[in-house]
Amino acid sequence: MENRHWHVGYWIVAIMLLLLFQEMIQTYRTVETVPYSAFEQALAEGKISEVTIGERVITGRLRTPEGRTVAIAAARVEPDLAERLDRYKVPYTRVVENTFLRDLISWVAPALVFFAVWYFLFRRFAEKQGMGGFMAIGKSRAKVLVEKDTGVTFSDVAGVDEAKAELQETVAFLKDPQSYGRLGARMPKGVLLVGPPGTGKTLLAKAVAGEAGVPFFFISGSDFVEMFVGVGAARVRDLFEQARQQAPCIIFIDELDALGRARGAIPGVGGHDEKEQTLNQLLVEMDGFDSSAGIVILAATNRPEILDPALLRPGRFDRQVLVDRPDKIGRRQILEVHARRIALGPDVDLDKVAAMTTGFAGADLANLVNEAALFATRRGAEAVAMEDFTAAFERIVAGAEKRSRVLSPEERRVVAYHEIGHALVARALPGADPVHKISIIPRGIGALGYTLQRPSEDRYLVTREDLMRRIMVLLGGRAAEVLVFGHLSSGAADDLARATQIARDMVTRYGMDEDLGFVAYAGQRSRFLEGPLAPDELGAVSEEVRRRIDATVRDIVMEGFACAKRILEDNRSTLEQAATELLTHETLEEADVERLFAQLSTPPCGGSPSPAA
């Protein structure tokens, strides 16, 4: 209907322009404009046959020698013109000019031009901002899907059995509400999926859509937020209106934290009215619609701690489902799902791949399988082998190899001793993660070498001794440089940053220093978005306590450095032998590490002697 309206408007404008053009052509064909003096001379010579007097111009007909009459026009009207025309016996008439069309065009044409320019610019702006059509600003931008559109079912989801069971119950409630409601139970209004990035929250929502066979509205939390006041609330109203018309249905809001951030989180700062109006409208819609209508809201977020409490109360989001990183069994199941799409070689052991990928989420595992397939394709293999999975793992963890980055012989020696320092300390300390590979081939951005450690099992708790061992391993590279070369280099920058962060967490978050007390001085980080804690997040801590925290962190780091250096001093010959072999081969595999570090001594600061000692 909108297109037809604009077509009619175009036709009207085109016809008006055509009539104006024809009038102008006709006028210029028959009328010749002459000076008023020429008109007076022609009148005196009797060449004027008739005259028409208008408000601003005079139009007359001129008798030519050939006997034809030509119209002339003079842009001047004298008050005594009628007396002269009577004297020369020239008939004349007075006409009132019809200027309606000309005046109409003079008013309408600029307005049309202005509106066309404004419409064009606004539409370009709306397209860049992703706001859709000109009249669709307040319309919901949710994508409506049905069962066949997703192509994902619960069989495609692995590693999150508990979360899948929760959502399967929701799907069963939608399919058979009578059976589930026979004892008076009602269907949950909302299910909030929380967990780290890449664990499969959106995939679970797609699987729910594929299994339920009901309309599925998919929208991101940021789609509600616009620069225009009231647009977000209008889109929320439109979304729920569409959902009521197609109930039973499912609404999935991805990245809910973009929409549902707690109100008043930043007091005294303006500019949040639009977001709060949108959130208020969402709260009203969730609490206002009839639960018997069969509308279920799914939402996903990585930051549940910043959501508004009114959004999380029962009656809105009745359930919070944790979609966490998978354990070893879950990683094996996820690898099996993604391995269906590739050709696996006979030497591939998915249990080993699952063991080496501790901490990987579902998206990381999917990327690992894809990278392994790409490595196999590059070398022209018929199937993906175990070596391709190892190469893909190293690329993801350490970065791509940079063989074009040529190091000088002295730099290669420093890097070799640095990496052997990490590996030797890790091998000497009981309980440290085992070393699987050492390399001095530059990788990624700024990494001149790497030591690959893989934990033998999943860990959910760490002790103070575990954290101290991590600090010692991290500082083993710096200790080797000091011991062998007697100078410091910038190669340990990342190791120092990580060791310092671990020590600071021990003091401020875990309460592992008795002098400072079992007190948490730092604020809580996001559970699912781990990152370094800024120094100004210590909270209400006195300057004296800050100085003591800094001093304690320094003592912990220096204690770890001293222990790492002592281990290397006690095993100096092994350090030299391993570094020489690493310089020769550039890479040492797990078997080489076991052979070189078969006999090591551990000083008392490192804990009990190593079993290999």
C-alpha positions, -999 to 999 in steps of 0.1 A, spaced: 0 0 0 29 23 8 45 18 -26 13 24 -44 8 57 -25 42 69 -36 36 59 -72 5 81 -73 24 110 -59 51 106 -86 24 106 -113 8 138 -100 41 156 -99 50 144 -134 17 156 -148 20 191 -132 55 195 -146 44 183 -180 15 209 -181 39 237 -170 64 227 -196 37 227 -224 24 261 -213 59 275 -214 66 260 -249 33 273 -262 40 308 -248 75 310 -262 63 299 -296 37 327 -301 49 355 -280 79 377 -287 90 401 -259 99 436 -272 110 468 -254 82 492 -245 97 518 -269 93 494 -298 57 488 -287 51 526 -287 66 530 -322 46 501 -336 15 517 -321 22 550 -337 29 534 -371 -5 516 -370 10 482 -370 -9 470 -338 -41 452 -346 -53 446 -311 -40 448 -275 -46 428 -244 -37 445 -211 -28 424 -182 -17 433 -146 20 434 -154 24 429 -192 8 441 -224 2 416 -252 -5 428 -287 -8 415 -323 15 430 -349 5 433 -386 34 421 -407 41 430 -444 34 394 -453 -1 398 -439 3 376 -408 -3 386 -373 24 380 -346 19 384 -309 42 407 -290 45 415 -253 58 445 -235 66 443 -197 52 477 -188 17 492 -183 13 530 -185 -18 546 -168 -27 567 -199 -23 537 -223 -61 535 -228 -62 571 -241 -35 564 -267 -51 532 -278 -84 551 -283 -66 578 -303 -51 552 -327 -84 533 -328 -68 500 -316 -92 476 -299 -81 465 -264 -93 443 -236 -85 440 -200 -78 405 -186 -72 391 -152 -43 366 -153 -48 331 -138 -17 325 -118 -30 297 -97 -9 270 -113 22 291 -112 17 300 -75 9 265 -66 41 252 -82 61 279 -66 49 268 -31 47 230 -37 79 224 -56 103 237 -29 84 217 -3 86 186 -24 123 191 -30 129 197 8 109 166 17 127 144 -9 161 155 4 151 150 40 136 116 33 167 105 14 191 116 41 169 101 69 166 68 51 204 66 46 209 74 83 183 48 93 199 21 72 234 28 86 220 27 122 200 -5 114 166 10 122 149 -4 92 123 15 72 111 50 77 78 41 94 92 10 112 113 26 139 90 14 167 84 -20 152 99 -51 167 129 -64 148 126 -99 161 131 -127 136 103 -152 136 114 -188 131 96 -221 130 109 -257 136 123 -262 101 142 -229 100 167 -236 128 180 -270 117 192 -276 153 178 -301 178 188 -313 212 209 -341 195 232 -313 183 238 -301 218 264 -319 240 284 -313 271 256 -294 290 233 -322 300 218 -304 331 209 -273 311 195 -294 283 173 -313 307 158 -281 321 149 -268 286 136 -302 275 110 -299 303 100 -265 290 95 -279 255 74 -308 269 53 -283 288 46 -264 256 38 -295 237 15 -311 263 4 -284 289 -25 -306 301 -3 -334 314 21 -311 331 -6 -289 346 -28 -317 359 -15 -311 395 -19 -273 393 17 -265 381 21 -237 357 46 -233 329 77 -211 338 73 -177 324 110 -171 318 142 -191 317 175 -172 320 206 -190 305 238 -178 322 274 -188 316 307 -179 300 309 -169 263 309 -197 238 293 -224 260 262 -229 238 235 -206 253 223 -195 218 227 -230 205 204 -243 232 178 -217 224 179 -227 187 175 -263 198 144 -254 218 130 -238 187 137 -268 167 122 -292 192 91 -273 202 76 -267 168 61 -234 178 69 -198 166 102 -186 179 110 -149 182 148 -142 181 161 -108 191 191 -92 206 190 -70 237 208 -42 218 180 -42 191 157 -25 216 180 4 224 180 34 200 190 70 202 153 81 199 134 83 232 105 58 234 116 36 205 128 8 228 96 7 248 75 7 215 95 -22 202 89 -42 234 52 -36 231 52 -46 195 72 -78 202 48 -90 229 18 -81 208 31 -103 179 38 -130 204 2 -130 218 -11 -133 183 10 -164 176 9 -181 211 20 -206 221 54 -194 212 89 -187 225 107 -153 228 145 -155 229 164 -123 239 202 -127 234 226 -106 254 200 -95 279 225 -74 299 224 -48 271 187 -42 280 183 -53 316 211 -35 334 201 -26 370 185 8 372 203 35 392 236 16 388 254 49 381 238 75 403 240 111 393 247 104 357 220 113 332 212 99 298 198 66 310 161 75 307 156 57 274 172 24 286 152 25 318 119 31 299 127 1 278 134 -20 308 103 -8 326 82 -18 296 98 -52 295 91 -57 332 54 -47 327 50 -71 297 66 -100 314 45 -96 345 13 -86 326 6 -113 301 -14 -143 310 7 -174 317 -19 -196 302 -13 -180 268 17 -202 263 44 -176 259 78 -186 273 107 -161 274 143 -174 270 172 -150 276 210 -154 276 236 -133 294 273 -135 304 268 -110 332 238 -119 355 253 -99 384 245 -66 367 209 -74 358 180 -55 375 167 -75 406 131 -69 394 140 -88 362 153 -118 381 125 -123 406 102 -153 404 72 -146 381 95 -131 355 125 -153 351 115 -182 372 146 -203 364 182 -195 360 200 -223 341 238 -225 343 255 -233 310 291 -237 322 323 -248 305 322 -286 300 343 -311 319 364 -338 302 334 -360 295 314 -331 281 343 -320 259 345 -355 245 308 -354 237 311 -319 220 341 -331 200 320 -361 188 292 -338 176 316 -316 156 337 -345 143 307 -358 124 314 -331 97 350 -342 91 369 -373 81 389 -386 111 420 -406 108 425 -439 126 450 -424 150 427 -397 164 419 -403 200 391 -378 211 398 -387 247 433 -373 244 420 -342 226 395 -337 254 422 -341 280 444 -314 264 416 -289 260 409 -282 297 390 -249 300 378 -249 264 342 -239 258 320 -254 231 328 -227 206 366 -232 213 362 -269 206 343 -262 174 371 -239 163 397 -265 172 380 -292 150 378 -267 121 415 -256 125 425 -293 125 406 -299 93 423 -269 77 457 -282 87 449 -316 72 437 -299 40 469 -278 37 491 -309 38 469 -327 13 458 -355 36 427 -377 31 417 -375 68 424 -355 99 451 -370 120 461 -365 156 490 -343 146 465 -319 130 447 -316 163 479 -309 181 489 -283 156 455 -267 158 457 -266 196 491 -250 195 479 -224 171 449 -215 192 469 -214 225 501 -199 213 493 -184 179 505 -191 144 542 -199 137 563 -169 126 592 -186 109 599 -154 89 608 -137 122 646 -144 123 663 -141 157 700 -134 162 721 -162 177 722 -144 211 685 -139 211 679 -175 203 701 -185 233 682 -162 256 649 -176 245 660 -212 247 673 -208 283 641 -188 292 618 -216 279 639 -244 295 637 -225 328 599 -226 327 599 -263 318 626 -274 343 609 -257 372 575 -271 362 590 -306 360 608 -303 393 578 -291 414 554 -318 425 518 -311 416 526 -287 387 509 -292 354 530 -315 332 551 -301 303 541 -315 269 561 -293 245 589 -267 244 596 -245 213 617 -215 204 598 -209 171 582 -174 173 545 -175 174 516 -150 175 522 -114 185 555 -110 203 559 -146 215 595 -157 208 589 -191 222 565 -211 244 563 -239 269 531 -259 266 516 -272 299 484 -292 300 467 -301 333 461 -338 337 426 -332 352 399 -306 356 403 -285 388 377 -265 406 397 -256 437 432 -244 441 453 -242 472 480 -216 482 507 -241 473 492 -246 438 492 -209 432 528 -205 445 538 -233 421 523 -214 392 542 -183 402 575 -203 404 569 -217 369 561 -183 355 592 -168 370 614 -198 359 622 -181 326 634 -148 343 654 -169 368 672 -187 340 681 -155 323 695 -140 355 714 -173 364 730 -178 329 734 -144 314 734 -121 345 711 -96 329 673 -89 325 653 -88 292 618 -78 282 610 -114 273 595 -120 308 570 -91 306 539 -113 302 552 -138 328 557 -110 354 522 -96 347 506 -130 352 526 -138 383 518 -104 399 481 -109 392 481 -143 408 499 -129 439 475 -100 441 445 -123 439 460 -144 467 461 -114 489 430 -94 480 405 -120 469 414 -153 485 426 -141 519 458 -162 518 480 -139 539 476 -143 577 492 -109 585 465 -91 565 438 -114 577 413 -136 560 397 -106 544 386 -100 508 398 -65 500 390 -66 463 355 -65 447 341 -95 430 349 -100 393 323 -112 369 320 -149 374 319 -157 337 340 -128 322 373 -132 340 397 -104 336 423 -85 356 410 -65 385 419 -28 383 439 -14 412 411 11 420 386 -17 426 401 -25 460 371 -6 475 371 12 509 407 3 519 430 26 538 463 38 524 481 18 551 464 -14 540 471 -6 504 508 -3 512 508 -36 531 490 -53 502 516 -40 477 545 -51 500 529 -86 505 524 -90 468 560 -81 462 572 -106 489 552 -134 473 565 -127 438 601 -124 450 597 -156 471 586 -175 440 615 -161 420 640 -171 447 626 -207 448 627 -209 410 663 -197 408 673 -222 435 658 -251 416 677 -240 385 709 -237 404 706 -272 418 699 -285 383 724 -264 364 738 -292 343 704 -304 332 695 -268 323 726 -265 301 720 -298 284 683 -292 277 690 -257 263 717 -270 240 693 -297 226 665 -271 222 688 -248 203 697 -277 180 661 -290 173 641 -259 181 613 -281 194 612 -307 222 583 -330 224 569 -347 256 591 -377 253 622 -355 250 611 -336 282 607 -369 301 641 -380 290 660 -348 298 643 -341 331 642 -377 344 664 -369 374 658 -335 391 664 -323 426 639 -300 443 649 -277 472 627 -275 503 610 -243 492 595 -262 462 577 -287 484 583 -324 488 608 -341 463 595 -349 429 585 -386 423 610 -386 394 639 -376 416 
